Amino acid sequence: MSHQLLHLVFGGELEDLEGTDFRDTSHLDVVGIFPDYASAYRAWKGASQRTVDNAHMRYFIVHLHRLLDPTHGPTEHDE
């Protein structure tokens, strides 16, 4: 039985470029949930490129499969 390796891609404007605190969590951009790292990465890259003019805008990939099943070891992309 194979495991789904779900990944969430989201972003928003950061308070500080060195941190991960968002200026306004009510304005987070949830790009979506993806079935694998490769498709999440493509979505992350697209969202990041669309907002390249805003230095405070950052997008992240969250490995949901780690939260859903903490016993599932990291994949090759989970560094």
C-alpha positions in Angstrom: 0.0 0.0 0.0 1.5 3.3 -1.0 1.2 6.5 1.1 0.0 9.8 -0.2 2.7 12.4 0.4 0.5 15.4 0.6 2.1 18.9 0.5 0.6 22.3 1.2 1.8 25.4 -0.6 1.0 28.8 0.9 2.5 32.2 1.4 2.1 35.7 2.6 3.9 38.9 3.4 6.5 38.5 6.2 7.1 41.0 9.0 10.8 40.5 8.7 12.7 38.9 5.8 14.8 36.9 8.3 11.7 35.4 10.1 8.5 33.5 9.4 6.0 35.8 11.1 3.3 37.0 8.7 2.1 40.6 8.6 -1.6 39.7 8.3 -2.6 36.0 8.6 -6.1 36.9 7.2 -4.4 37.6 3.9 -2.4 34.3 3.5 -2.5 32.9 0.0 -3.3 29.2 0.1 -2.1 27.9 -3.3 -3.3 24.4 -2.7 -2.6 20.9 -1.5 -0.7 18.6 -3.8 -0.2 14.8 -4.0 3.6 14.9 -4.3 6.6 17.1 -3.8 7.2 17.6 -7.5 3.8 19.2 -8.2 4.0 21.2 -4.9 7.4 22.5 -6.0 6.0 23.6 -9.4 3.1 25.4 -7.7 5.5 27.0 -5.2 7.8 28.2 -7.9 4.9 29.7 -9.9 3.5 31.5 -6.9 7.0 32.8 -6.0 7.7 34.0 -9.5 4.3 35.9 -9.6 5.2 37.8 -6.5 8.9 38.5 -7.2 8.4 42.2 -7.1 7.3 42.1 -3.4 10.4 41.4 -1.3 8.4 40.5 1.8 6.2 37.9 0.0 7.3 34.4 0.7 5.8 31.0 -0.2 6.4 27.7 1.7 5.9 24.0 1.1 4.6 22.2 4.2 5.0 18.4 4.2 1.5 17.5 5.4 2.3 13.8 5.3 4.7 14.3 8.2 1.9 15.9 10.3 -0.6 13.2 9.3 1.8 10.3 10.0 4.9 11.3 12.0 6.2 7.7 11.8 6.6 8.1 8.0 10.2 8.8 7.4 11.4 11.7 5.3 11.5 11.4 1.5 14.4 12.4 -0.7 12.9 15.9 -1.0 12.2 16.4 2.7 15.6 18.0 3.6 
